[in-house]
C-alpha cells in the first residue's frame, strides 16, 4: 500500500474503487456513444427523417432525463437495501436500457423510435447515470477527487475506444454511398443493429460487474432517510436553495459549457459520414486524438488536485474552443482537407471529453453530503437543459448553414461559459 501511495499519491482503496467505477463509466460511454450518435443517424440514414426530427428526439429525451434523474436521485438517497443504496438502481437501469437499445434497431417509424429512446431509455438510463455518478462523492474524499476522476475518466474512455472501434468496423462493413449525396456515406439498418447490440450488451455487462464489485458505505454510516415528497418539498424550499448558492452558480456555468458539447454531438457523426473518408483515415484520426485526450485528462486531474479546480481549466477551455473552430474548414465544397482533419480533430475530442475531469471534481465538491443523489438529479439540469439548447440551436444552424458550423457554435458556448465559471468559488485550496 505504501509503495502505491508513493507512486501515485492515492491510497490503494481509492485506486481500486476508481477502477471499478471506471468500468461502470466504460459501460456508460459505450452505451452513450451509440445512443447519442447512432440513434440520431438511424433517423437520418434508415428512416430518412429531416434534421429537425433529431432535435425533437434529443430534446424530449433530455426533458425525460431531467425528471427521471431527479426522481432516481431522491429515491436512491433514501434507499437502504441490503444491496446498498446505489447498486440496485444502476443494475436495473443497465439491464433495461441495454435491452431497449437493441430493440431500437428494429424501429419502423419515427414514433416508435421516439418512444423507445426518449421515454423508455430516458427513464432507465437515468437510473443508471445518477446512481453511478453519485458513487464518486459517496466513496472518494475531496482531496483525491481530481485524480480519481482522472482514473475513472481514462478507464471510461477505454470503453469509448471500444465504441469507436465498433463504429470503424461498421463504417467498413455497412457503409454505403448516400443516394441523396454520393460524396457521403450512410449506415444501413443492419449496421445500426450491430452497433446497438454492442452498446446494449456493454451496459448490461458493466452494470452486473459493478453490482458485484462496488463497495458502498454501510447503512449505519448514512444519514436518516425521509419520504420522497418530503425531500421534493425541501428541494424547492427557497431557504434551502439559498444555502446552495455556489452549487447553482456552477450548474449555470456548466450548463452553458455543456450546451457547446450538445450542439456538436447530435450532428458530429453525420458530419463525419458526409466527409466520405475511408476507415484508414478515421483510424489515423483516432490514433492521434485519443492519446492527446488521455494526456490532457490525466494532466487536468492532477492539476485540479494540486492547484485547485479552475486555475488551469479556464485556460484549457479557451485554447480548446479556438482549436476546434478550425474544423469548419475541413470540407470546402467537395474537397476534404485531411491534414486539417487530423489537426483539428484532437481539439474536438478534448472539447467533448478531456475538459470534463476537473469540471466533474468541482461540481462533486459542491454536492451536499447527505443529498448527493438528489442534487445530482438537479445537477442533471446541466445535461438535459443543455441538450435542448444545444440540439435545437445546432439543428437550426445545420438547416440554414450546414453541418461544419456546429464547431464554431460549440466554441461560442464554451467561451460564453468562462465568465460564469469565474464567479464560482474555488473548492480546493
RADA-V294424 format. One record per run of one state. SS is the DSSP state (H for helix, E for strand, - for the rest). FROM is the first residue (numbers start at 1). LEN is the number of residues. If there is no record, write none. Layout:
SS,FROM,LEN
SS,FROM,LEN
This chain:
-,1,1
H,2,7
-,9,3
H,12,35
-,47,4
H,51,27
-,78,3
E,81,1
-,82,2
E,84,1
-,85,2
H,87,18
-,105,5
H,110,30
-,140,2
H,142,33
E,175,4
-,179,2
E,181,7
-,188,1
H,189,25
-,214,5
H,219,3
-,222,6
H,228,8
-,236,2
H,238,5
-,243,2
H,245,31
-,276,3
H,279,29
-,308,5
H,313,17
-,330,1
E,331,2
-,333,2
E,335,2
-,337,1
H,338,17
-,355,1
H,356,10
-,366,3
H,369,11
-,380,1
H,381,21
-,402,1
H,403,20
-,423,7
